[in-house]
Amino acid sequence: MAKEKIVLAYSGGLDTSVILKWLKETYDAEIIAFTADIGQADELNGLEEKALKTGASKIYIDDLRDEFAKDFIYPMFQAGALYEGQYLLGTSIARPLIAKRMVEIARAEGATAIAHGATGKGNDQVRFELTAAALAPELSVIAPWRLEEFREQFPGRAEMIAYAEKHGIPVTASAAKPYSTDRNLLHISFESGMLEDPWFDAAADSNKDMYVLSVSPEDAPDQAEYLELDFEKGDCVGLNGAKMTPLQVMEALNQIGGKHGIGRVDMVENRFVGMKSRGVYETPGGTILFTAHRKMESLTMDRDVMHLRDSLISKYATLVYNGFWFAPERLAIQALVEESQKNVTGTVRLKLYKGNIMAAGVKSPVSLYNPDIATMEADPSKAYDQGDAAGFIRLNALRLKVSSGVQQNVNK
């Protein structure tokens, strides 16, 4: 009989390398490794050879960068998503894409299960498995870190390293970088190790070597740089007059933003599973795009449409963070967001300087800003009669006067 097939989300790191071998032995199964290229750069080097040597029967290394930028990052930025006021959701938004492709591979290969190396304490296990539940409920999910027999065999990294050495699995594990990282097109995150102490100063000069995508603001150029971003229907389609794809925009903005020390965030956040965790993030390109998009909306989006969309930002961001990308409520909000963006078209000019992003101009062929109406001088358009404001204020003040009168009688 043919062996059962399991598709494993594989990064080539210590955890997933050990898990690959462990799954093959424990389940006597054929393991198909899958790695999504979503902007990890040189982290992908040598993965195919390593996966096959570790015991995978096959490995998929799929370039998903275009899809990631176009169908995940851009729609999320149209929604203005920001988790707990700081986090641009760089890791969160990548997981549904990875899980989606895993499901596609599992079906194409006739696999009965997918597996991942996320721990039982984190958010990623939820994101992977909620996506699988939404797209392929017939598939089983194997999460080794939640299995008692796996945790008993590997109570710590020393046991995993010993297992890897015993089975000839090449791994790079040392105390030189006592933290974990996760990189993609939108950001790179750092957590664990010394960062588990929230008093630890990740911005100190002694920790400069930790950062990958950006220089510290102190080391950024002394000369400011101006940047123009062109938008069509809420999407950035060009920089400094040159047309670009979403992927090209993200790559260019990461380089420019990183040079100027833009996009570093250090926060303690609330995980979906109930605990707080400390994360340090570099999101240079995303921070520029997020800022520019908001500036474009300020000129072109109807006030009440903007306020309605903004009232949903916290909900939308939480859905993404918690792994509900393919949930019907996220899709419903996205439909409203897409409608809200139909006139978000024009050009934003920004000034970048030592970690700061400053507005330097905005224009649009569908601008809702009318200087004739807004002017403090005489209104040549006659569109606004200042005398009308008196009745407007009286009507809005009526309930306040009634409430105040009642309260005064109560206090007598």
Secondary structure, 3 states (H helix, E strand, C coil): CCCCEEEEECCCCHHHHHHHHHHHHHHCCEEEEEEEECCCHHHHCCHHHHHHHHCCCEEEEEECHHHHHHHHHHHHHHCCCCECCCECCCCCCHHHHHHHHHHHHHHHHCCCEEECCCCCCCCHHHHHHHHHHHHCCCCEEECHHHCHHHHHHCCCHHHHHHHHHHCCCCCCCCCCCCCEEEECCCCEEEECHHHHCCCCCCCCHHHHHHCCCCCCHHHCCCCCEEEEEEEECCEEEEECCEECCHHHHHHHHHHHHHHCCCCEEEEEEECCCCCEEEEEEECHHHHHHHHHHHHHHHHHCCHHHHHHHHHCHHHHHHHHHHCCCCCHHHHHHHHHHHHHCCCCCEEEEEEEECCEEEEEEEECCCCCCCHHHHCCCCCCCCCCCCCHHHHHHHHHHHHHHHHHHHHHHHHC
